[in-house]
Amino acid sequence: MKPKKEVTIYDIAQKLELSSATVSRALQDHPAINKNTRKKIQETARELGYRHNTFASSLRKQKTNTIGVIVHELNSNFITSVLAGIEKITTEAGYDLIIAHSSESFTKETANASNLFHKRVDGLIASLAFDTKNLEHFQPFIDKGIPVIFFDRVEEESENTKVIIDNYKCGYIATSHLIEQGCKRIVLVTANLKRNVYAQRHKGYVDALYDNNIPYDKHKVLIKDLSEQCGREAALEILKMKPMPDGAFITNDFSAAVCMRTLKENGIRIPEDIAVVGFNNDAISKIIEPQLTTINYPGIDIGEIAARHLIDNLKGVSSTKHTNTIVVRSDLIIRQSSIKKKTGH
């Protein structure tokens, strides 16, 4: 079957014996066109199956009213909540989103950036993949004056606007909490230390040990990909350690939950034998037994702040040209998985 020819404003104009300029204005609800004429034109457009040519009008206005978002994964509670925050603000401002994900691959991230650039997005919000080495693939946006805002996983030396939490402080307070509970052999399960978030959490962990006169042991730092499999592997490695660690800081709630379950299957009691702290405050942290102590990472706030800054920049309200790091508040939520010391009430 031959596809039907696209209906244009000229077809509507011809049918109603009006000028194409009148039709064009009426379809944009222009007040200069008589109310009845507007209504008639809009009804005829619907009958004929007219579709507004966003692409043509975008080229004329040099604006597509779309914002690109590059994330490193999609199956994450944190990323889902960030996207919800971005979507809330961009929808209110009349922008559509194009979401691309890099699956933790620098190569794919580069292709995504190029694709979104050619789709002429008005702005970009991005979180970097595990192995992203530089930001050259974002340079075409910068050269064209298209605002780019990074969140969570960022290049700390770059001059772009960044929306982050204080990962160093979070690593420090999580480790300090375990030390306060009497833990002396604390294992850290984290990801690639080349990425800012994991490097900073690791630094917080190291400094908390140092400040409490606990020697740092590189064998107690397990670098993983923070997947389901990682949680299982971490638990099996913990079980082999002699003596076994009495505390674990796992920088992802899902991995922490899988690790806890595997330890329990092997007869380990939580928190009596090993106290556990996670990261993100994902839904699973409240479902796992015992409930998981974790760092609250407010994804919705991060998304809203990043999107608001981008929209303000597009409206000319602010400039993302200046180095601008926005640190969003995060805190420790203490639950049963880490409480070894009973507080007297």
PyMOL commands that set and color helices and strands:
alter all, ss='L'
color gray80, all
select helices_A, chain A and resi 9-16+20-27+35-48+54-61+77-92+106-118+136-143+167-180+196-211+218-220+228-240+253-265+284-287+299-314+336-338
alter helices_A, ss='H'
color red, helices_A
select strands_A, chain A and resi 66-71+96-101+123-126+148-151+161-165+186-190+221-223+247-250+275-277+294-296+325-328+331-333
alter strands_A, ss='S'
color yellow, strands_A
deselect
rebuild
show_as cartoon
